Amino acid sequence: MELTLTPELEMLIAKKLATGRYANAEQILVEALKNSVVLDEQRDAALHALKHMFSEASDESANARTLLRQHQEDWQKSRV
């Protein structure tokens, strides 16, 4: 596979290579892709957790509205 990189990305890769931590650009790109996968998984997990929390909060809100209605009805009946 061939990739065409922007000058900015080429500069970033050159900076990473200059640190001596990487032997070549391929190592940098492999690590970047692995980190991207991990980040995507973390985002997916966070989104799932938020959806679950929202669902629970929505359920609790619905229960609270039901209880409020019941108390209002009971109060109305007690005034008659």
KELUMVO-821217 format. One record per atom (N, C-alpha, C): residue in one letter; chain; atom name; x, y, z. Coordinates in nm, 2 decimals. Atoms other than C-alpha are relative to their C-alpha. Layout:
BEGIN
<rec r="a" c="A" a="CA" u="X" v="Y" w="Z"/>
...
% end
This chain:
BEGIN
<rec r="m" c="A" a="N" u="0.08" v="-0.12" w="0.00"/>
<rec r="m" c="A" a="CA" u="0.00" v="0.00" w="0.00"/>
<rec r="m" c="A" a="C" u="0.09" v="0.12" w="0.00"/>
<rec r="e" c="A" a="N" u="-0.07" v="-0.13" w="0.00"/>
<rec r="e" c="A" a="CA" u="0.12" v="0.35" w="-0.08"/>
<rec r="e" c="A" a="C" u="-0.08" v="0.10" w="0.06"/>
<rec r="l" c="A" a="N" u="0.07" v="-0.11" w="-0.06"/>
<rec r="l" c="A" a="CA" u="0.03" v="0.65" w="0.12"/>
<rec r="l" c="A" a="C" u="0.06" v="0.13" w="-0.04"/>
<rec r="t" c="A" a="N" u="-0.05" v="-0.13" w="0.03"/>
<rec r="t" c="A" a="CA" u="0.06" v="1.01" w="0.03"/>
<rec r="t" c="A" a="C" u="-0.03" v="0.09" w="0.13"/>
<rec r="l" c="A" a="N" u="0.02" v="-0.07" w="-0.12"/>
<rec r="l" c="A" a="CA" u="0.12" v="1.22" w="0.34"/>
<rec r="l" c="A" a="C" u="0.02" v="0.15" w="-0.02"/>
<rec r="t" c="A" a="N" u="-0.01" v="-0.14" w="0.01"/>
<rec r="t" c="A" a="CA" u="0.08" v="1.59" w="0.39"/>
<rec r="t" c="A" a="C" u="0.14" v="0.04" w="0.05"/>
<rec r="p" c="A" a="N" u="-0.13" v="-0.04" w="-0.05"/>
<rec r="p" c="A" a="CA" u="0.40" v="1.79" w="0.46"/>
<rec r="p" c="A" a="C" u="0.00" v="0.00" w="0.16"/>
<rec r="e" c="A" a="N" u="0.01" v="-0.01" w="-0.15"/>
<rec r="e" c="A" a="CA" u="0.27" v="1.84" w="0.82"/>
<rec r="e" c="A" a="C" u="0.02" v="-0.14" w="0.06"/>
<rec r="l" c="A" a="N" u="-0.01" v="0.14" w="-0.05"/>
<rec r="l" c="A" a="CA" u="0.24" v="1.46" w="0.87"/>
<rec r="l" c="A" a="C" u="0.14" v="-0.05" w="-0.02"/>
<rec r="e" c="A" a="N" u="-0.14" v="0.04" w="0.02"/>
<rec r="e" c="A" a="CA" u="0.58" v="1.40" w="0.72"/>
<rec r="e" c="A" a="C" u="0.09" v="0.06" w="0.10"/>
<rec r="m" c="A" a="N" u="-0.08" v="-0.06" w="-0.10"/>
<rec r="m" c="A" a="CA" u="0.73" v="1.65" w="0.96"/>
<rec r="m" c="A" a="C" u="-0.02" v="-0.06" w="0.14"/>
<rec r="l" c="A" a="N" u="0.02" v="0.07" w="-0.12"/>
<rec r="l" c="A" a="CA" u="0.56" v="1.48" w="1.25"/>
<rec r="l" c="A" a="C" u="0.07" v="-0.13" w="0.01"/>
<rec r="i" c="A" a="N" u="-0.07" v="0.12" w="0.01"/>
<rec r="i" c="A" a="CA" u="0.70" v="1.15" w="1.14"/>
<rec r="i" c="A" a="C" u="0.15" v="0.02" w="0.02"/>
<rec r="a" c="A" a="N" u="-0.14" v="-0.03" w="-0.02"/>
<rec r="a" c="A" a="CA" u="1.04" v="1.30" w="1.11"/>
<rec r="a" c="A" a="C" u="0.04" v="0.03" w="0.14"/>
<rec r="k" c="A" a="N" u="-0.02" v="-0.03" w="-0.14"/>
<rec r="k" c="A" a="CA" u="1.02" v="1.44" w="1.46"/>
<rec r="k" c="A" a="C" u="0.00" v="-0.13" w="0.09"/>
<rec r="k" c="A" a="N" u="0.00" v="0.12" w="-0.08"/>
<rec r="k" c="A" a="CA" u="0.92" v="1.10" w="1.60"/>
<rec r="k" c="A" a="C" u="0.12" v="-0.09" w="-0.03"/>
<rec r="l" c="A" a="N" u="-0.12" v="0.08" w="0.03"/>
<rec r="l" c="A" a="CA" u="1.20" v="0.93" w="1.41"/>
<rec r="l" c="A" a="C" u="0.13" v="0.06" w="0.07"/>
<rec r="a" c="A" a="N" u="-0.12" v="-0.06" w="-0.06"/>
<rec r="a" c="A" a="CA" u="1.45" v="1.18" w="1.55"/>
<rec r="a" c="A" a="C" u="0.01" v="-0.03" w="0.15"/>
<rec r="t" c="A" a="N" u="-0.01" v="0.04" w="-0.15"/>
<rec r="t" c="A" a="CA" u="1.36" v="1.07" w="1.91"/>
<rec r="t" c="A" a="C" u="0.08" v="-0.13" w="0.02"/>
<rec r="g" c="A" a="N" u="-0.07" v="0.13" w="-0.02"/>
<rec r="g" c="A" a="CA" u="1.52" v="0.74" w="1.84"/>
<rec r="g" c="A" a="C" u="-0.09" v="-0.11" w="0.05"/>
<rec r="r" c="A" a="N" u="0.09" v="0.11" w="-0.05"/>
<rec r="r" c="A" a="CA" u="1.22" v="0.55" w="1.97"/>
<rec r="r" c="A" a="C" u="-0.05" v="-0.09" w="-0.11"/>
<rec r="y" c="A" a="N" u="0.05" v="0.08" w="0.11"/>
<rec r="y" c="A" a="CA" u="1.12" v="0.43" w="1.63"/>
<rec r="y" c="A" a="C" u="0.11" v="-0.02" w="-0.11"/>
<rec r="a" c="A" a="N" u="-0.10" v="0.03" w="0.10"/>
<rec r="a" c="A" a="CA" u="1.33" v="0.26" w="1.36"/>
<rec r="a" c="A" a="C" u="-0.04" v="0.05" w="-0.13"/>
<rec r="n" c="A" a="N" u="0.04" v="-0.04" w="0.13"/>
<rec r="n" c="A" a="CA" u="1.12" v="0.36" w="1.07"/>
<rec r="n" c="A" a="C" u="-0.15" v="0.06" w="0.01"/>
<rec r="a" c="A" a="N" u="0.13" v="-0.06" w="0.00"/>
<rec r="a" c="A" a="CA" u="0.80" v="0.54" w="0.97"/>
<rec r="a" c="A" a="C" u="-0.11" v="-0.11" w="0.02"/>
<rec r="e" c="A" a="N" u="0.10" v="0.10" w="-0.01"/>
<rec r="e" c="A" a="CA" u="0.61" v="0.21" w="0.95"/>
<rec r="e" c="A" a="C" u="-0.03" v="-0.03" w="0.15"/>
<rec r="q" c="A" a="N" u="0.03" v="0.02" w="-0.14"/>
<rec r="q" c="A" a="CA" u="0.65" v="0.16" w="1.33"/>
<rec r="q" c="A" a="C" u="-0.09" v="0.11" w="0.06"/>
<rec r="i" c="A" a="N" u="0.08" v="-0.11" w="-0.05"/>
<rec r="i" c="A" a="CA" u="0.51" v="0.50" w="1.39"/>
<rec r="i" c="A" a="C" u="-0.15" v="-0.01" w="-0.04"/>
<rec r="l" c="A" a="N" u="0.13" v="0.01" w="0.05"/>
<rec r="l" c="A" a="CA" u="0.21" v="0.44" w="1.17"/>
<rec r="l" c="A" a="C" u="-0.08" v="-0.12" w="0.06"/>
<rec r="v" c="A" a="N" u="0.06" v="0.11" w="-0.06"/>
<rec r="v" c="A" a="CA" u="0.14" v="0.10" w="1.32"/>
<rec r="v" c="A" a="C" u="-0.04" v="0.03" w="0.14"/>
<rec r="e" c="A" a="N" u="0.03" v="-0.04" w="-0.13"/>
<rec r="e" c="A" a="CA" u="0.15" v="0.24" w="1.67"/>
<rec r="e" c="A" a="C" u="-0.12" v="0.10" w="0.00"/>
<rec r="a" c="A" a="N" u="0.11" v="-0.10" w="0.01"/>
<rec r="a" c="A" a="CA" u="-0.08" v="0.53" w="1.56"/>
<rec r="a" c="A" a="C" u="-0.13" v="-0.07" w="-0.03"/>
<rec r="l" c="A" a="N" u="0.12" v="0.07" w="0.03"/>
<rec r="l" c="A" a="CA" u="-0.33" v="0.29" w="1.42"/>
<rec r="l" c="A" a="C" u="-0.05" v="-0.08" w="0.12"/>
<rec r="k" c="A" a="N" u="0.04" v="0.08" w="-0.12"/>
<rec r="k" c="A" a="CA" u="-0.33" v="0.07" w="1.73"/>
<rec r="k" c="A" a="C" u="-0.06" v="0.10" w="0.10"/>
<rec r="n" c="A" a="N" u="0.05" v="-0.10" w="-0.09"/>
<rec r="n" c="A" a="CA" u="-0.38" v="0.38" w="1.94"/>
<rec r="n" c="A" a="C" u="-0.14" v="0.05" w="-0.04"/>
<rec r="s" c="A" a="N" u="0.13" v="-0.05" w="0.05"/>
<rec r="s" c="A" a="CA" u="-0.66" v="0.49" w="1.72"/>
<rec r="s" c="A" a="C" u="-0.11" v="-0.11" w="0.03"/>
<rec r="v" c="A" a="N" u="0.09" v="0.11" w="-0.03"/>
<rec r="v" c="A" a="CA" u="-0.83" v="0.15" w="1.76"/>
<rec r="v" c="A" a="C" u="-0.04" v="0.00" w="0.15"/>
<rec r="v" c="A" a="N" u="0.03" v="0.00" w="-0.14"/>
<rec r="v" c="A" a="CA" u="-0.80" v="0.17" w="2.14"/>
<rec r="v" c="A" a="C" u="-0.09" v="0.12" w="0.03"/>
<rec r="l" c="A" a="N" u="0.08" v="-0.12" w="-0.03"/>
<rec r="l" c="A" a="CA" u="-0.94" v="0.53" w="2.14"/>
<rec r="l" c="A" a="C" u="-0.14" v="-0.02" w="-0.05"/>
<rec r="d" c="A" a="N" u="0.13" v="0.03" w="0.05"/>
<rec r="d" c="A" a="CA" u="-1.23" v="0.42" w="1.93"/>
<rec r="d" c="A" a="C" u="-0.08" v="-0.09" w="0.09"/>
<rec r="e" c="A" a="N" u="0.07" v="0.09" w="-0.09"/>
<rec r="e" c="A" a="CA" u="-1.31" v="0.14" w="2.17"/>
<rec r="e" c="A" a="C" u="-0.03" v="0.07" w="0.13"/>
<rec r="q" c="A" a="N" u="0.03" v="-0.08" w="-0.13"/>
<rec r="q" c="A" a="CA" u="-1.29" v="0.38" w="2.47"/>
<rec r="q" c="A" a="C" u="-0.11" v="0.09" w="-0.03"/>
<rec r="r" c="A" a="N" u="0.11" v="-0.09" w="0.04"/>
<rec r="r" c="A" a="CA" u="-1.52" v="0.62" w="2.29"/>
<rec r="r" c="A" a="C" u="-0.13" v="-0.08" w="0.00"/>
<rec r="d" c="A" a="N" u="0.12" v="0.09" w="0.01"/>
<rec r="d" c="A" a="CA" u="-1.76" v="0.34" w="2.21"/>
<rec r="d" c="A" a="C" u="-0.05" v="-0.04" w="0.14"/>
<rec r="a" c="A" a="N" u="0.04" v="0.04" w="-0.13"/>
<rec r="a" c="A" a="CA" u="-1.76" v="0.22" w="2.57"/>
<rec r="a" c="A" a="C" u="-0.06" v="0.12" w="0.08"/>
<rec r="a" c="A" a="N" u="0.05" v="-0.12" w="-0.07"/>
<rec r="a" c="A" a="CA" u="-1.81" v="0.58" w="2.70"/>
<rec r="a" c="A" a="C" u="-0.14" v="0.03" w="-0.05"/>
<rec r="l" c="A" a="N" u="0.13" v="-0.03" w="0.06"/>
<rec r="l" c="A" a="CA" u="-2.10" v="0.63" w="2.46"/>
<rec r="l" c="A" a="C" u="-0.10" v="-0.10" w="0.05"/>
<rec r="h" c="A" a="N" u="0.09" v="0.10" w="-0.05"/>
<rec r="h" c="A" a="CA" u="-2.26" v="0.31" w="2.57"/>
<rec r="h" c="A" a="C" u="-0.04" v="0.03" w="0.14"/>
<rec r="a" c="A" a="N" u="0.02" v="-0.03" w="-0.14"/>
<rec r="a" c="A" a="CA" u="-2.22" v="0.40" w="2.93"/>
<rec r="a" c="A" a="C" u="-0.10" v="0.13" w="0.01"/>
<rec r="l" c="A" a="N" u="0.09" v="-0.12" w="-0.01"/>
<rec r="l" c="A" a="CA" u="-2.38" v="0.75" w="2.87"/>
<rec r="l" c="A" a="C" u="-0.14" v="-0.04" w="-0.05"/>
<rec r="k" c="A" a="N" u="0.14" v="0.04" w="0.04"/>
<rec r="k" c="A" a="CA" u="-2.67" v="0.59" w="2.68"/>
<rec r="k" c="A" a="C" u="-0.07" v="-0.07" w="0.11"/>
<rec r="h" c="A" a="N" u="0.06" v="0.08" w="-0.11"/>
<rec r="h" c="A" a="CA" u="-2.73" v="0.35" w="2.97"/>
<rec r="h" c="A" a="C" u="-0.04" v="0.10" w="0.11"/>
<rec r="m" c="A" a="N" u="0.03" v="-0.10" w="-0.10"/>
<rec r="m" c="A" a="CA" u="-2.71" v="0.64" w="3.22"/>
<rec r="m" c="A" a="C" u="-0.12" v="0.08" w="-0.04"/>
<rec r="f" c="A" a="N" u="0.11" v="-0.08" w="0.05"/>
<rec r="f" c="A" a="CA" u="-2.95" v="0.84" w="3.01"/>
<rec r="f" c="A" a="C" u="-0.13" v="-0.08" w="0.01"/>
<rec r="s" c="A" a="N" u="0.12" v="0.09" w="0.00"/>
<rec r="s" c="A" a="CA" u="-3.19" v="0.55" w="2.98"/>
<rec r="s" c="A" a="C" u="-0.05" v="-0.02" w="0.15"/>
<rec r="e" c="A" a="N" u="0.04" v="0.01" w="-0.14"/>
<rec r="e" c="A" a="CA" u="-3.19" v="0.50" w="3.36"/>
<rec r="e" c="A" a="C" u="-0.06" v="0.12" w="0.05"/>
<rec r="a" c="A" a="N" u="0.05" v="-0.13" w="-0.05"/>
<rec r="a" c="A" a="CA" u="-3.24" v="0.87" w="3.43"/>
<rec r="a" c="A" a="C" u="-0.14" v="0.02" w="-0.06"/>
<rec r="s" c="A" a="N" u="0.14" v="-0.01" w="0.06"/>
<rec r="s" c="A" a="CA" u="-3.53" v="0.87" w="3.18"/>
<rec r="s" c="A" a="C" u="-0.10" v="-0.08" w="0.07"/>
<rec r="d" c="A" a="N" u="0.09" v="0.09" w="-0.07"/>
<rec r="d" c="A" a="CA" u="-3.68" v="0.57" w="3.35"/>
<rec r="d" c="A" a="C" u="-0.04" v="0.06" w="0.14"/>
<rec r="e" c="A" a="N" u="0.02" v="-0.06" w="-0.13"/>
<rec r="e" c="A" a="CA" u="-3.64" v="0.74" w="3.69"/>
<rec r="e" c="A" a="C" u="-0.09" v="0.12" w="-0.01"/>
<rec r="s" c="A" a="N" u="0.09" v="-0.12" w="0.02"/>
<rec r="s" c="A" a="CA" u="-3.80" v="1.06" w="3.56"/>
<rec r="s" c="A" a="C" u="-0.14" v="-0.04" w="-0.03"/>
<rec r="a" c="A" a="N" u="0.13" v="0.04" w="0.03"/>
<rec r="a" c="A" a="CA" u="-4.09" v="0.87" w="3.42"/>
<rec r="a" c="A" a="C" u="-0.07" v="-0.06" w="0.13"/>
<rec r="n" c="A" a="N" u="0.06" v="0.05" w="-0.13"/>
<rec r="n" c="A" a="CA" u="-4.14" v="0.69" w="3.76"/>
<rec r="n" c="A" a="C" u="-0.03" v="0.12" w="0.09"/>
<rec r="a" c="A" a="N" u="0.03" v="-0.12" w="-0.09"/>
<rec r="a" c="A" a="CA" u="-4.12" v="1.03" w="3.94"/>
<rec r="a" c="A" a="C" u="-0.13" v="0.07" w="-0.05"/>
<rec r="r" c="A" a="N" u="0.13" v="-0.06" w="0.05"/>
<rec r="r" c="A" a="CA" u="-4.39" v="1.17" w="3.71"/>
<rec r="r" c="A" a="C" u="-0.12" v="-0.08" w="0.04"/>
<rec r="t" c="A" a="N" u="0.11" v="0.09" w="-0.04"/>
<rec r="t" c="A" a="CA" u="-4.61" v="0.87" w="3.78"/>
<rec r="t" c="A" a="C" u="-0.04" v="0.02" w="0.14"/>
<rec r="l" c="A" a="N" u="0.03" v="-0.02" w="-0.14"/>
<rec r="l" c="A" a="CA" u="-4.57" v="0.91" w="4.15"/>
<rec r="l" c="A" a="C" u="-0.06" v="0.14" w="0.03"/>
<rec r="l" c="A" a="N" u="0.06" v="-0.13" w="-0.02"/>
<rec r="l" c="A" a="CA" u="-4.64" v="1.28" w="4.13"/>
<rec r="l" c="A" a="C" u="-0.14" v="0.01" w="-0.04"/>
<rec r="r" c="A" a="N" u="0.14" v="0.01" w="0.05"/>
<rec r="r" c="A" a="CA" u="-4.96" v="1.22" w="3.93"/>
<rec r="r" c="A" a="C" u="-0.08" v="-0.07" w="0.11"/>
<rec r="q" c="A" a="N" u="0.08" v="0.08" w="-0.10"/>
<rec r="q" c="A" a="CA" u="-5.07" v="0.96" w="4.19"/>
<rec r="q" c="A" a="C" u="-0.02" v="0.09" w="0.12"/>
<rec r="h" c="A" a="N" u="0.01" v="-0.08" w="-0.12"/>
<rec r="h" c="A" a="CA" u="-5.00" v="1.20" w="4.48"/>
<rec r="h" c="A" a="C" u="-0.10" v="0.12" w="-0.03"/>
<rec r="q" c="A" a="N" u="0.10" v="-0.11" w="0.03"/>
<rec r="q" c="A" a="CA" u="-5.19" v="1.48" w="4.30"/>
<rec r="q" c="A" a="C" u="-0.14" v="-0.05" w="0.00"/>
<rec r="e" c="A" a="N" u="0.13" v="0.06" w="0.00"/>
<rec r="e" c="A" a="CA" u="-5.48" v="1.25" w="4.24"/>
<rec r="e" c="A" a="C" u="-0.05" v="-0.03" w="0.14"/>
<rec r="d" c="A" a="N" u="0.04" v="0.04" w="-0.14"/>
<rec r="d" c="A" a="CA" u="-5.48" v="1.13" w="4.60"/>
<rec r="d" c="A" a="C" u="-0.04" v="0.13" w="0.07"/>
<rec r="w" c="A" a="N" u="0.03" v="-0.13" w="-0.07"/>
<rec r="w" c="A" a="CA" u="-5.47" v="1.50" w="4.72"/>
<rec r="w" c="A" a="C" u="-0.13" v="0.05" w="-0.04"/>
<rec r="q" c="A" a="N" u="0.12" v="-0.05" w="0.05"/>
<rec r="q" c="A" a="CA" u="-5.75" v="1.59" w="4.49"/>
<rec r="q" c="A" a="C" u="-0.12" v="-0.07" w="0.06"/>
<rec r="k" c="A" a="N" u="0.10" v="0.08" w="-0.06"/>
<rec r="k" c="A" a="CA" u="-5.96" v="1.30" w="4.62"/>
<rec r="k" c="A" a="C" u="-0.02" v="0.03" w="0.15"/>
<rec r="s" c="A" a="N" u="0.02" v="-0.02" w="-0.14"/>
<rec r="s" c="A" a="CA" u="-5.89" v="1.39" w="4.98"/>
<rec r="s" c="A" a="C" u="-0.06" v="0.14" w="0.03"/>
<rec r="r" c="A" a="N" u="0.06" v="-0.14" w="-0.01"/>
<rec r="r" c="A" a="CA" u="-6.02" v="1.75" w="4.92"/>
<rec r="r" c="A" a="C" u="-0.15" v="-0.01" w="-0.02"/>
<rec r="v" c="A" a="N" u="0.15" v="0.01" w="0.04"/>
<rec r="v" c="A" a="CA" u="-6.36" v="1.62" w="4.80"/>
<rec r="v" c="A" a="C" u="-0.08" v="-0.03" w="0.12"/>
% end
